[in-house]
Amino acid sequence: MNDDVKLNTWPEGWNEVIKTLAFLPDDKSRNEFLAAMVVFLAQM
């Protein structure tokens, strides 16, 4: 249950990112998703 408390302390929107990472099937998918997030954040 402690994980839920920690997740709620993340900034708005990061909960969805964490959930998405948890459901990706393998490391390659996770790396591609994280790379896309970095590019997205860099453009903000």
N, C-alpha and C positions, 0 to 999 in steps of 0.2 A: 504493500500500500504506500510505502514511502516514495516509490517512483512517481505516483500520481501527484504527490505534493511537489516534488521537484519539477515536474513538467509544468505545473501551473505557475512556477516562478519565471519561466522563460517569457521573453517578449511576445506580444501578440503575433500569431502566425507561425511561430516556431513549433508549436504543438503539432500542427499538420505536417510540417517537414519531418519531424521525428516519427510520426505515425507512418508516413510514406516510406521512410527508410526501413522501418521494421517490416514492411510488407514486400519490399523488393527481393527478388529470388536469389540473387548472387552478388558477389563483390563487384563484378563488372558493372552491373546495373546501378549499384550504389555509387560507384565512382563517377559514372556518367551523370547521375542525378546531382551529386555534390558539385561536379564541375559546372553544370548548368546553373546551379544556385549561386556559385561564385561569380559567374559572368553576369547573372541577373543583378546581384547586389553591387557589382562594380559599376553597373550602368546607372544605378540610382543616384 
